[in-house]
């Protein structure tokens, strides 16, 4: 698998895992009835995807490590850079709107 595809898939799994874990926690805590059950399922799916991500990064559970730590570090750095850029752009946009 090429490095750019490894980067894409590893960050897709990492962000999906983090997002579903956070959504599951909030839904299970603040929800009621059926939404609490959905929150529990989201939390479980997030944990499973996080374990899959961890395995492909380290190779601890089954198989060998498919992604090197360098690939994961590059992906995390690119996501953080993208978020910082988006927040700066949002701040400039809001400052422009507030001044108008």
C-alpha positions as CSV (number, residue, x, y, z in Angstrom):
1,X,0.0,0.0,0.0
2,X,1.4,3.4,-0.9
3,X,2.3,5.9,1.8
4,X,-0.5,8.4,0.9
5,X,-3.1,5.6,1.0
6,X,-1.7,4.5,4.4
7,X,-1.9,8.1,5.6
8,X,-5.5,8.4,4.4
9,X,-6.8,5.1,5.9
10,X,-4.9,5.6,9.2
11,X,-6.3,9.1,9.8
12,X,-9.8,8.0,8.6
13,X,-9.8,5.3,11.2
14,X,-8.3,7.5,14.0
15,X,-10.7,10.4,13.5
16,X,-13.7,8.0,13.1
17,X,-12.8,6.2,16.3
18,X,-12.4,9.5,18.3
19,X,-15.6,10.9,16.8
20,X,-17.7,7.9,17.5
21,X,-16.3,7.5,21.1
22,X,-17.1,11.1,21.9
23,X,-20.5,11.0,20.3
24,X,-21.3,7.7,22.1
25,X,-20.3,9.2,25.4
26,X,-22.4,12.3,25.0
27,X,-25.4,10.4,23.6
28,X,-25.3,7.8,26.4
29,X,-24.9,10.4,29.1
30,X,-27.4,13.0,27.9
31,X,-29.8,10.8,26.0
32,X,-32.8,8.9,27.3
33,X,-34.3,5.6,26.4
34,X,-33.4,4.4,23.0
35,X,-30.8,7.1,22.4
36,X,-28.8,5.8,25.4
37,X,-28.7,2.4,23.7
38,X,-27.6,4.1,20.5
39,X,-24.9,6.0,22.4
40,X,-23.6,2.7,23.9
41,X,-23.5,1.1,20.4
42,X,-21.6,4.2,19.1
43,X,-19.1,3.9,22.0
44,X,-18.6,0.2,21.3
45,X,-18.0,0.8,17.6
46,X,-15.5,3.6,18.4
47,X,-13.6,1.3,20.8
48,X,-13.5,-1.5,18.2
49,X,-12.2,0.9,15.5
50,X,-9.6,2.3,17.9
51,X,-8.4,-1.2,18.6
52,X,-8.1,-1.9,14.9
53,X,-6.2,1.4,14.4
54,X,-3.9,0.5,17.3
55,X,-3.2,-3.0,15.9
56,X,-2.4,-1.7,12.5
57,X,-0.1,0.9,14.0
58,X,1.8,-1.4,16.5
59,X,0.9,-4.9,15.4
60,X,0.4,-6.0,19.1
61,X,-2.8,-8.0,18.9
62,X,-2.7,-9.9,15.6
63,X,-0.6,-9.6,12.5
64,X,2.2,-7.2,11.8
65,X,2.2,-3.4,11.9
66,X,1.0,-2.1,8.6
67,X,1.6,1.6,9.3
68,X,4.7,3.0,10.7
69,X,4.7,5.5,13.5
70,X,6.1,8.0,11.1
71,X,3.1,7.8,8.9
72,X,0.7,8.3,11.8
73,X,2.8,11.3,13.1
74,X,2.6,12.9,9.6
75,X,-1.2,12.4,9.5
76,X,-1.7,13.8,13.0
77,X,0.5,16.8,12.1
78,X,-1.5,17.4,8.9
79,X,-4.8,17.2,10.7
80,X,-3.7,19.6,13.4
81,X,-2.3,22.0,10.8
82,X,-5.6,21.8,8.9
83,X,-7.6,22.5,12.0
84,X,-5.4,25.5,13.0
85,X,-5.8,26.9,9.4
86,X,-9.6,26.4,9.5
87,X,-9.8,28.1,12.9
88,X,-7.7,31.1,11.7
89,X,-9.9,31.4,8.6
90,X,-13.0,31.2,10.7
91,X,-11.6,33.9,13.0
92,X,-10.8,36.2,10.1
93,X,-14.3,35.6,8.6
94,X,-16.0,36.4,11.9
95,X,-13.8,39.5,12.4
96,X,-14.8,40.7,9.0
97,X,-18.5,40.1,9.6
98,X,-18.4,41.8,13.0
99,X,-16.7,44.9,11.6
100,X,-19.2,45.2,8.7
